[in-house]
Amino acid sequence: MPLTTLGKILLVQMSAAGYSLIAAYEEAFDRLTDAIVLESNWKRKAAQPYVLLFRGSAEYMKRGGRLTQRQAERLISLIDEAKSGWKRDKEVTEACGLLEAAFKG
């Protein structure tokens, strides 16, 4: 999906010199959550935007980025959604754990 691809590119830009960590993350957050919402209306929901968003959010916080209240609440909701939707998916489970650890510390 194009939104997922764009989100992935923006998350990579967080690490690139000359790009704003905050601006790149905020745009990636918006595009990936948009992708999740759009796919929720389809019969087959993809795990990829969740995994990208969780890993990217953990990296963002590791680099000193601070989540807004809205972002934090949305991520917590999406973690619960991902855990129930992909209980046996190792990649989703690992991404959820990575983000949960970032929230704790």
N, C-alpha and C positions, 0 to 999 in steps of 0.2 A: 504494500500500500504506500502511496507517495508520502502521506503524512508521517508514517513510521520511518521511512528513509530520510526525510527531512529532519525528523527528531534525532536520528542517529548522527547525522552530519553535524547538527548543532551541538550535540554532546561532545563530539570530537573537537569542535572549535573551542570548547571551554579550556582545553589544554594548550591551544595554539597561541603563540606570541602575537600580540596586537589585537586580540579579541577580548571583549569584556566577559569575564566569568559570569557575572550576574545576568547580563543581557542574553548571552548564549543559553544559559540554563533556563531562564524564564520562557524564552521562545521554544526551547525543546520541551519543557514541561507542558506548555499550551498545545503544541502540535501532537505530542504523544497522548495526552489526555483526550484531545479531539479524536484521535484515531481509535482510542478505546471506546469512546461514546458511539462513534459511527459503527464500529464493528459489533457493538452490543445489540444492534438491530438486525444483524445477520444471523443466519443459522449456525455458522461456524465462526467462533471467536478465536482470534490468534493470541498466543501467549507472548509473542515477540514485543509488542509495545509495552507490556507490563515489565518484562525483563529489562528492556532498555531503560525505561523510566526509573526502575528501582536501582539499577546499577549506576546510572547517571546521577541520580539524586544522592546516593551514598558518596560518590566521588565528589560531587559539588560540596557536600558538607565537609568532607575530608580536606578539601582545598580552602576551607574557611567560609564557604557560602552559608548564608542563613536563610532558612525557609520562612515564607510568610505563614501566617496562621492558616490561611486558605489552602496553601500548598501542603502543609503538614496534615491538616485534616483530610484532604483529598487522598494523600498517600496512605494514610492509615486505613481509610475506607478501601482503597484499591488493594492493599495487602490482604485484607480479609477476603475480598472478592477473589483474588488470585489463589489464595490458599484453599478456598472451597471449590474453585473451578478446575484447578490443576493439582490435586492432592498428591498425585504420583509422579509429577513431572520434576525431575531433579533440578533442571535449570531454573524453574520458577521457584522452587523451594529454596535454592541457594541464594537467589536474588532477593527473596523476601527476608531471609536471614541476614544478608549483608545490609539491607536497609534498616532492619530492626536494630542491628548492632550500631549503626550510625546514629540512630535516634537516641540510643542509650549513652553514647559516649563521644 
